[in-house]
Amino acid sequence: MRIIDVHSHIYPDKIAEKASRSIADFYHIAARTRGTAEVLLEEGREAGVTAYVVNSVATNVKQVRHINEFILAETKAHPEFYGLIALHPDMDEGEIRDEIEWGVLNGFKGIKLHPDFQHFYLDEDRAKKIYRAASGKLPVLFHTGDSRFNFSSPRRMAKVAAEFPDLICIAAHFGGWSEWNQVGVYKGLGNVYVDTSSTLAFISPEEAERFIDYFGAEWFLFGVDFPMWNASEELERFMKVNISAEEREMILWKNASALLQIEL
């Protein structure tokens, strides 16, 4: 069985423990591991993961190129890794275009944005220069949803997808972490995919099945959200969802392979 994990975070060794703990604290869960490439690979091998789409989030403009060079180095060191570039809405349009060009030239598969960490509303004008520059070039993996805030609600995500129909949007966490009652707003939008990360521990297999039936398995991608979660545990949760073998393969790797041009 082939598996592409489309959503995992990695950090340099010297900050990995602190970064992992910071994320765990933000979500009020226990910090379970260090978010290094080596730990991700070790846990992924145990689960049978074939390829990983890795990223880190820039909380300010100065971090952007440092993060992107780190991710590039990790993809060169580990052929199983495919990178997403970091961007920040405080960058100007020229900087954003240049970084996207650099990312495309260096084989990056998309862009990672986390409105809650980066403190911007997903549909605000400040962010739209990123969407204009990325449209038709690189997909964007968005952290989506959090009932504690209003930065990244599914409704905001749907507005962006409708305004930028050439922008491929991946709405993480089944389209809206802790706001799954809103994700019906994506129905009929032809440019919104969702990943399974940080959700299967919170909803039942029956609920997950209903989501997949409602939207269609062709819109789903498997994601772990390392270091918050463990690949083997996430795979075990996913395998409890009552879907066909064909749908399971689509979600585990076929959709991601086609969307992100990852050859296995």
C-alpha positions as CSV (number, residue, x, y, z in Angstrom):
1,M,0.0,0.0,0.0
2,R,1.3,3.4,-0.9
3,I,0.7,6.4,1.3
4,I,1.4,10.1,0.8
5,D,1.2,12.2,4.0
6,V,0.3,15.7,2.6
7,H,0.6,17.6,5.9
8,S,3.5,17.3,8.3
9,H,5.7,20.0,9.9
10,I,9.5,19.7,10.5
11,Y,11.9,22.0,12.3
12,P,15.7,22.3,12.6
13,D,17.1,20.2,15.4
14,K,18.0,23.1,17.7
15,I,14.4,24.4,17.8
16,A,12.4,21.3,17.2
17,E,11.5,20.5,20.8
18,K,10.5,24.1,21.6
19,A,8.5,24.5,18.4
20,S,6.6,21.2,18.9
21,R,5.8,22.2,22.5
22,S,4.6,25.6,21.4
23,I,2.2,24.1,18.9
24,A,0.9,21.6,21.5
25,D,0.3,24.4,24.0
26,F,-1.6,26.4,21.4
27,Y,-4.0,23.5,21.0
28,H,-4.0,22.4,24.6
29,I,-2.7,19.0,24.0
30,A,0.3,17.1,25.4
31,A,3.6,17.6,23.4
32,R,4.3,14.0,22.2
33,T,7.5,14.2,20.2
34,R,10.2,16.4,18.7
35,G,9.4,17.6,15.2
36,T,12.5,16.6,13.4
37,A,12.9,15.0,10.0
38,E,14.4,11.9,11.5
39,V,11.5,11.4,13.9
40,L,9.0,11.9,11.1
41,L,10.7,9.4,8.9
42,E,11.0,6.9,11.8
43,E,7.3,7.1,12.6
44,G,6.3,7.2,9.0
45,R,8.2,4.0,8.2
46,E,6.4,2.2,11.0
47,A,3.1,3.2,9.3
48,G,4.2,2.5,5.8
49,V,4.3,6.1,4.6
50,T,5.8,6.4,1.1
51,A,6.2,10.2,0.7
52,Y,5.8,13.3,2.9
53,V,4.8,16.8,2.0
54,V,6.6,18.9,4.6
55,N,6.3,22.5,5.7
56,S,6.9,25.0,8.4
57,V,5.0,28.3,9.1
58,A,6.6,31.8,8.9
59,T,5.3,34.0,11.7
60,N,7.1,37.0,10.3
61,V,8.6,38.1,7.0
62,K,12.2,37.6,8.1
63,Q,11.6,33.9,8.6
64,V,10.3,33.2,5.1
65,R,13.6,32.5,3.2
66,H,15.3,30.8,6.2
67,I,12.4,28.4,6.4
68,N,12.3,27.8,2.7
69,E,16.0,27.1,2.5
70,F,15.7,24.7,5.4
71,I,12.8,22.8,3.8
72,L,14.7,22.7,0.5
73,A,17.8,21.2,2.2
74,E,15.6,18.6,3.8
75,T,14.0,17.6,0.5
76,K,17.5,17.2,-1.0
77,A,18.6,15.1,1.9
78,H,15.5,12.9,2.0
79,P,14.0,11.9,-1.4
80,E,10.8,11.0,0.4
81,F,10.2,14.6,1.2
82,Y,8.4,17.2,-1.0
83,G,8.3,20.7,0.2
84,L,5.8,23.6,0.6
85,I,7.2,27.1,0.7
86,A,6.3,29.5,3.6
87,L,4.9,32.9,2.7
88,H,3.6,35.8,4.9
89,P,0.9,38.3,4.0
90,D,3.1,41.2,5.1
91,M,5.4,40.5,2.2
92,D,5.0,42.8,-0.8
93,E,3.8,41.6,-4.1
94,G,7.2,41.5,-5.7
95,E,8.7,39.5,-2.8
96,I,5.8,37.0,-3.0
97,R,6.2,36.6,-6.8
98,D,9.9,36.1,-6.4
99,E,9.5,33.5,-3.7
100,I,6.9,31.6,-5.6
101,E,9.2,31.6,-8.7
102,W,12.1,30.4,-6.6
103,G,9.9,27.7,-5.1
104,V,8.7,26.5,-8.5
105,L,12.3,26.4,-9.8
106,N,13.4,24.3,-6.8
107,G,10.6,21.8,-7.1
108,F,8.3,22.9,-4.3
109,K,4.8,21.5,-4.5
110,G,2.8,24.3,-2.9
111,I,2.5,27.0,-0.3
112,K,1.7,26.7,3.4
113,L,-0.4,29.4,5.2
114,H,-1.7,29.4,8.8
115,P,-3.9,32.4,9.4
116,D,-4.3,31.7,13.1
117,F,-0.5,31.6,13.7
118,Q,0.2,34.4,11.2
119,H,-2.7,36.6,12.5
120,F,-4.5,37.4,9.3
121,Y,-8.1,36.8,8.2
122,L,-8.0,34.3,5.4
123,D,-10.2,36.5,3.1
124,E,-8.7,39.9,3.9
125,D,-7.2,42.1,1.2
126,R,-3.7,41.8,2.7
127,A,-3.6,38.1,1.8
128,K,-5.0,38.4,-1.6
129,K,-1.7,39.3,-3.2
130,I,-0.6,35.8,-2.3
131,Y,-3.6,34.2,-3.9
132,R,-3.2,36.3,-7.1
133,A,0.5,35.3,-7.4
134,A,-0.2,31.6,-6.6
135,S,-3.2,31.1,-8.9
136,G,-2.3,28.6,-11.6
137,K,1.2,28.1,-10.2
138,L,1.2,26.4,-6.8
139,P,-1.6,25.0,-4.6
140,V,-2.0,26.5,-1.1
141,L,-2.4,24.3,2.0
142,F,-4.4,26.4,4.5
143,H,-4.9,25.7,8.1
144,T,-8.6,26.0,8.2
145,G,-11.0,26.4,11.2
146,D,-10.8,27.0,14.9
147,S,-13.9,27.8,16.9
148,R,-11.8,29.9,19.3
149,F,-10.9,32.4,16.6
150,N,-12.3,33.8,13.3
151,F,-9.2,34.0,11.2
152,S,-9.6,30.8,9.1
153,S,-13.3,29.8,9.2
154,P,-14.6,27.6,6.4
155,R,-16.8,30.5,5.3
156,R,-13.7,32.6,4.8
157,M,-12.0,29.8,2.9
158,A,-15.0,29.3,0.6
159,K,-15.1,33.1,-0.2
160,V,-11.4,32.9,-1.2
161,A,-11.9,29.8,-3.4
162,A,-14.9,31.4,-5.1
163,E,-13.0,34.7,-5.8
164,F,-9.9,32.9,-7.1
165,P,-11.2,29.9,-9.1
166,D,-7.7,29.2,-10.5
167,L,-6.2,28.9,-7.0
168,I,-6.0,25.2,-5.8
169,C,-6.9,25.3,-2.1
170,I,-6.3,22.5,0.3
171,A,-8.4,23.2,3.4
172,A,-6.7,21.3,6.2
173,H,-8.5,19.3,9.0
174,F,-11.5,18.0,7.0
175,G,-12.0,21.7,5.9
176,G,-12.4,23.3,9.3
177,W,-10.8,22.1,12.6
178,S,-13.5,22.1,15.3
179,E,-15.9,23.8,12.8
180,W,-16.9,20.8,10.8
181,N,-20.5,21.8,10.9
182,Q,-19.6,24.6,8.5
183,V,-17.7,22.7,5.8
184,G,-20.8,22.2,3.6
185,V,-19.9,25.7,2.2
186,Y,-17.3,23.9,0.0
187,K,-19.9,21.8,-1.9
188,G,-19.7,22.6,-5.6
189,L,-16.4,24.5,-5.5
190,G,-14.2,22.9,-8.0
191,N,-10.9,24.1,-6.5
192,V,-11.1,23.0,-2.8
193,Y,-9.6,19.8,-1.5
194,V,-9.5,18.8,2.2
195,D,-7.0,16.8,4.1
196,T,-7.7,14.4,6.9
197,S,-5.2,15.7,9.5
198,S,-6.0,16.6,13.1
199,T,-9.6,15.4,12.7
200,L,-10.0,11.7,12.9
201,A,-9.3,11.8,16.7
202,F,-12.3,14.1,17.2
203,I,-15.0,12.7,14.9
204,S,-16.3,9.2,14.6
205,P,-15.6,6.9,11.7
206,E,-19.3,7.2,10.8
207,E,-19.0,11.0,10.6
208,A,-15.9,10.8,8.5
209,E,-17.7,8.4,6.2
210,R,-20.6,10.9,5.8
211,F,-18.1,13.7,5.0
212,I,-16.4,11.6,2.3
213,D,-19.8,10.5,0.8
214,Y,-21.1,14.1,0.8
215,F,-18.1,15.6,-1.0
216,G,-16.7,12.6,-2.9
217,A,-13.5,10.8,-2.1
218,E,-11.8,12.6,-5.1
219,W,-11.5,15.7,-2.9
220,F,-9.8,14.1,0.1
221,L,-6.0,13.8,0.9
222,F,-4.5,11.9,3.8
223,G,-2.5,14.0,6.3
224,V,-0.9,13.3,9.7
225,D,-0.1,16.8,11.1
226,F,3.2,15.6,12.6
227,P,4.5,16.3,15.3
228,M,1.0,16.7,16.8
229,W,0.0,13.2,15.7
230,N,1.5,9.9,15.0
231,A,1.3,8.3,11.5
232,S,0.4,4.8,12.7
233,E,-2.3,6.1,14.9
234,E,-3.8,8.3,12.2
235,L,-3.7,5.5,9.7
236,E,-5.4,3.2,12.1
237,R,-8.2,5.8,12.6
238,F,-8.5,6.2,8.9
239,M,-8.8,2.5,8.2
240,K,-11.8,2.4,10.5
241,V,-13.8,4.6,8.1
242,N,-16.1,2.4,6.1
243,I,-15.3,3.3,2.5
244,S,-14.4,1.2,-0.6
245,A,-10.9,0.0,-1.3
246,E,-10.8,2.3,-4.4
247,E,-11.8,5.3,-2.3
248,R,-9.2,4.4,0.3
249,E,-6.5,4.3,-2.3
250,M,-7.6,7.6,-3.7
251,I,-7.4,9.3,-0.4
252,L,-4.2,7.7,0.8
253,W,-2.1,8.5,-2.3
254,K,-3.7,8.7,-5.7
255,N,-5.4,12.1,-5.3
256,A,-2.2,13.7,-3.8
257,S,0.0,12.1,-6.5
258,A,-2.1,13.7,-9.3
259,L,-2.7,17.0,-7.6
260,L,0.9,17.6,-6.4
261,Q,2.6,15.8,-9.2
262,I,4.3,13.3,-6.9
263,E,5.5,10.2,-8.7
264,L,5.7,7.0,-6.6
